Amino acid sequence: MTKSYIDLDKELIWHPYTQEKLEQVPLLINKAEGSYLYTKDGRKIFDAISSWWVNLHGHCNPYIQTKIKEQMNHFEQILLAGHTHEKAIELAQKLLSKLPDNYKKVFYSDNGSTAVETALKMAFQYFYNQGKPKKRVVAFKKGYHGETFGAMSVSGLNAQKTPFLSQLFQAEFIQPPLKEHPETFGKSFADLEKVLEDHDDIAAFIYEPVIQGAGGMLVHDPSELNKLIKLCKEKGILCIADEVMTGFGRTGKLFASEHMEEKPHIICLAKGLTGGTLPLAATVCTQDLYDAFLSEDKNKALLHGHSYTGNALGTASALANLELFEKPETINQIENLQSLNQEFKDTIQGSSELSRNVYEVRTQGTIAAVELKTEETSGYFNKISKKISDVFLTQDILVRPLGNVLYFVPPYSSTKEEMKATFETAYNFLKTL
């Protein structure tokens, strides 16, 4: 008897972020279009989290697909060491034209973790090449930067890294300045001052600008974050903005760093870089940082890379993605989602029936989050997560809560009607708690 795909999945696939012993049968998707996923058995499911925050313009976007096919007619992949190609050059040119003038170099890799890993290696070797090596990084509590060992080292979430603590390098974690909690502002700055006073070997300060994703969609006060960046720059510490999740319109601006006057030395980009079509990442840096690697000594080069660095299909899709941001309808959609999120927040806060079991509603740009009050400790392992997912899935809406934090990060193709139906499901769920 032939096994079903689901049986084969159970037999063969090890899923990410999944305790296989507890997980329910996975959804078998055989088509995706616009804001929807279509299952093998005929269900049409609204993708309220952009397939883990990557899809921007809707699945199977025809413009991006066309550009990928055009590139496929030339070639799909070449090595970027000692070689180059037009799409890698055009994408770098386009990216740099949309970033502030102080960014001059683009290093390509594969995903968010590798973008961060590249940035950390740049920062450490920047000081090493000048004969003054430094070994520590400052980061936010509840920050998240990826799954590779360097990225784990600077992540403030213990759930992902506890088994590996002895293998990680040194990082100092400080309180983030949370927009909804002004009492954290002074604590955040004092924490940073104390770290700088206690340690003279800090190479970098890494942060998710304006909103911390995996930590629970925690929103920063931009002016307070600006003060932290400014202090670090005054002390000669390199600043790394992890825009893997926050880039490409998610926070209401093309890049979240635009919310602050002080700009970082390095920006990490991935997830939405290709519009959610292919794996690609970019680590962008200033000319001064790049110049520290120029030498007659080959050991001072950044001896780092990946087989698919600057992949031709990936860069073609990323270029198409950026071209879509030059269309007024994309900006209009982002603005519409922001307005709907504010309406969602106001509705919950204005209703005692909806807000009685809510600790906080947070919105930033196209992202909305509701942190629920529960008897369990707030965090990733809170058991209400499965209940939330199940309730929404019965309404054919895909969500993946961060423990007791229900959030929405929809594609920009999402309509007003789709979002209102999604929010209505949230209201009904809150009423039942």
N, C-alpha and C positions, 0 to 999 in steps of 0.2 A: 504494500500500500504506500502511495506517495505521501510524504509528509507535507503538511501545510507550511506556508512561510512563517507563521507564528511559531509553530513547533521548531522549525529550523532556527529561528531567531533565538528561542530559549536554549537551544542546544549549542549554538555557535557564537553568539554575540555577547560581549561584555560591555554594558552600557555605561556612559559617563554619569557621574554623580548619582549613582543608583545602588541601593542595597538590594541586590537581586533576590534575596530570600524573602523580602517583604513586598517587592514591587508587583503591581498588577500587570495584566497582559498589555503590551505596548500597542499603540495605534499603528496600523499598517497604512501608510500614506502612499498613494500611487499617482497623485497629481496635486499641483499647487498653482494657483492663479490669483492675481490681485492680493486681497487680504485673507484669502481662504486656503485651507488645506482640505483635500478630498481623500477620504479613506477608500480602501479596497471594497468595503461593503456599502458604499454609497453615501456616507455622511459628508456634510459640508461644514467645516469647523473654522470659526473666525480666529485668526492668529493674533491674539491680543498682546503677544510678547515678541512679535517680529522674529519668531523662531530663534529665541534667545538673543534678541537685541541686534540682529545683523541686517534684517531685511528693511530697506528704506522705502522703496517706491512700489512695493507690491511684488509678489512672486511672478516669475517669468515675464519681467518687464520687457516689452518688445524692443525698445530702443537699445537697452543693454545687450539683449540677446543678439540683435543684429550686429553690434560692434564686436562681440565675441566671435561670431561666425565669420566676419570679415577678416579678423586676425587669424583664425584657424586656416583660412585659405593661403596664408603666407607661411606661418609656422606656429607651433604651440609653445615651444620652450627652447631656450638656449642658455648656456652658462653665462653669468654676468661678470665673471672674473676674466679680465682681458678682452671682453667682448661687450657689446651694447646693442640696443635696438631702439627703434623710433618710439614705440609706445612707452617704454621706460623713461625715455628722455622727455616726451610730451607730458607724461603724468607728473614727473618731478617739476617741470616748468609750471604746470597748472596748479599743483599744490602750493608751490612757493609763491605764486601770484596771489593766492587767496589767504596766505598767512602774512603776519607783519614782516617788514623789510629785513629784520635782523636774522631771519632763517635763510640759509644758503645751501645746505646739503641734505640730501635724502638718502637714507640707507634702507633698502628693502629687505623684508623677511616674510614669514608665513602667517603669523597670527599674533594675538595680543600679548601672549606670554613671551614670544620671541622678540616682539618690539620692545617690551620692557627689559628683557635680558640684554638686548643690544644697548639700550640706553644706560643700564647699570655698568656694563663693561666700558662704555665710552667714558662714563664719569670716573670710574676707578683708574682707568689707564690715562686719563687726562692728567691726573696728579702724578701718577707713576712716571710718565714720560718727562715730567719736569723735576724729577728727583725728590719729590715730597709726597710719597704714597700715603693714602688715607684709607680707612677700612670700614667706616660706619656710614649708615644712611638713616635719615629721619623720615618717619612716615606717620600717617594717622592711625589711631586706634579704629578698628573696624574697617580699615581700608582693605582693598583687594586689588592685586596686580597680576595674578596669573598662577600657573601651576608648575613652571620650571623652578629649579632650586633658588635661583636669585630672586625671582618674582615672589616665591613663597616667603623668602627671608624678609621681604619688606611689606608683606601683607599682615594686617592686624587681626585677621580672623583665624582663630586656633583650630576650628573644625577641620580645615583642609590640611593643616600642616603638623598637627600634634605628633604623628608617628615619626616625623623627620626632623624634629627640633634640634637634635644633636648634630645634624649635617648642615645646618643653615648658618649664614654669616650674621654678624652683629647689626642689629637695627634698634633704634630708639623710637618709641611710639608716644605720640602726644595727642591731646584732646583736639578734635576738630571743632571749628567755630560754627555751631549749628544755628541756622537762620531763625528757627522757631524757639531757640533757647539762648537769649542774650547773656545769661549767666555763664555760658561756656566761653564767651569771647575772651575775657581776662584770663581764664584758666588756660586756654589754648596758647595765648601769647606767652604767659608765664612758663608753661611747660617747655616751649621752644627756647626761651631764654635760659632756663635751667639746664637743658641738654647742651646748649652751646657753651655754657659756663663750665660744665663738667667734662666736656670732651673736645679736644682740639684736633681730632682725626676724622671729622665728618666730611664726607665727599659730596653728598647730595641730599636734597629734600625731595621726595617723590610724593605726589598727591593726585587724586582724581579731582579735577577742578569742578567746583560748584555742587556736584552730587556724587556721593559714594554709592555705587551700584549694589554689589553683592552684600554690602554691610547693612542693607535695608533701605536703600534709596534715601540716604541722609543728605539733606540739603544744606549747603554752606551759605554763610553770609559773605558775599563777594568782597566787600570792603575789608572785612576782617582777614579773609584769606590773602588779600592783597598785602596786608601788613606783614604776614608771615613770609611771603615770597620776598618782599623788600628787605626784611631783616636778614634772611639767608643770603641774598645777593650782596648785601653790605659786608657780610662776614666771609665773602669769597666762596660760598657754598653753591654748587651747581643745583639748579632747580629743574625737576623733571615733571612735566604734566602728562599724566596717563589719561589720554583722551580716547582710549580704546572704545569705551562705551559712550562717552559724552560728546564725541565729535560728530560732525555732519548733521547739525540742526537739532539734535536731541534736547539741548537745553534752551532752545529758542534762538541761538546764534549759531553760525556755521561751526565755530569752534568755541568750546566753553571758556577757553582762556581769554576770549574777547570780553568777558564780563569783568576782567580785572585790568587795571592799568599796567601793573608789573607783569612782564612776560617771562616765561621760563627759558632756560638755555636749550632744552630738549623737549620735543613733543612726540608722544607715541600714538600711532594711529593704527586701527585695524577694524574689526567688526563691520561697520557700515562703509568702509573704504570702497568696496566693490559693489555697494548696494545690496549686499547679501548674496552674491552669486558665486564667488570663488574665494578661496583663502588667499589673503594678501595683507601685509602689514608694512608700515613705514615708520622709521625713526628719523625725525627731522631735527637738525641742530644748527647752531650759529657758526659763522665763519671762524670766530676765535677758538671755539672748541675744536673744530676740524683742523685748524692750523697746528695744534699741539701734537698732531700725529704725523705731520710732514717732516721728513728727516732722511738723511743719507743712510741711516741705520734702519734696516728692515724690521728689526725687533720693535720699533716704535710704531709700526703700522697696526691698524686694527685687524688682527688676524682672526677674522670671524666671518661667518657666512652660512648659507644654506643652499642645498642643491637647487631649490626653486626660487632663489632670490631674484626678484624682478621678473617673475614669470610673465610671458607675453600675453597670455589670455587674461591673467589677473590684472595686469596693468591696463589692458584694453577695456576691461569692464569697469575699472576704477575711473578711468578717463571719462567713460560714458556716464557714470554716476555723477561726477562733478559737473558735466555738461547739463545734466537734468536740473542741478541746483541753479542754473542760470535762467531757468524758465520760471515765469511769474507764478504758474500754477503750483509749483513745488513750494514756494514761499507762502502762498495763500493757504495751502493745506497745513503747513506747520502752524501758521497763525490760527487757523480754525481749531486745530487740536489743542492749542494753548487755551483758547477761549472755552472750549468744552471742558477742559480739565479744571479751570477756575470755577466754572458752573458746578461741576461735580463736587469740588471741595466746599463751596458755599452751601450746597444742598445738604451735605452731611453735617457740617458745622451748625447749620441753622435748624436742624431737626433733633430734638431730644430722643426721639425713637431711634434714629439712625446712629446718633453719636454716643449713646449710653455705653456701648461696648468698644468704643474707639479711643485709643490713646492719642492718636495724632493722624491728621491727613496732611500729606506733603505733595506739592506739585512743583515741577520745574520744567518749563518748555513743554515738550510732548509727553512727559513722564508724569504719572500720577500714582500715588501710593497711599495705602491705608494701613496703619499699624494697629492691630487689634489688642484689646485687653484680654488676657487669658490667665488661668490659674498657673500655667507653666511659665518658666522664665522666657522672656523675649529672646528670640534667636533662631538660628537656622534649623535646629532640631525640634522646634515646637511642633507638636503632633497635629495642630489644627491645619497645617499646610495641606495634608492629604484631603481633609474634609472640604477645604476651599476648592481644591482642584476638582474633586468629584462633583461638587455642586455645579460648578461652571461647565464642566464637560457634559452634564446632562442637558445643558442649554446650548451645546455645540460651540463653546467658547474655550479656547486654549489659554490657560494661565499656569504659571509655575511659581507659587508664592515662595518668598524667602522666609520660611518658618511662619510666623504670625504677621508677616507683612505681605498683603495683597497689593500687587502693582500692575500697571498697564504701560507697555511701551509699544504702541501699535505702529504698523507701517503707515507711511504718509498717504497711501492710497485709501485709507479708511475713511468712510463717509460719516456724516453727522448721524445718520440713522443707525449705522453699525455701532458707533460709540455710545449713543443713547441707549441702545438695547443692551450693550455690555454693562453700562453703568446701572441700568435698571436691575440687572441680575445681581449686581453688587448691593444695591439698596435692599432688595428682597432677602439677600443672604444676611445682611446686617440686622434686619428686623427679626430674623429667626434665632439669633444668638441669645 
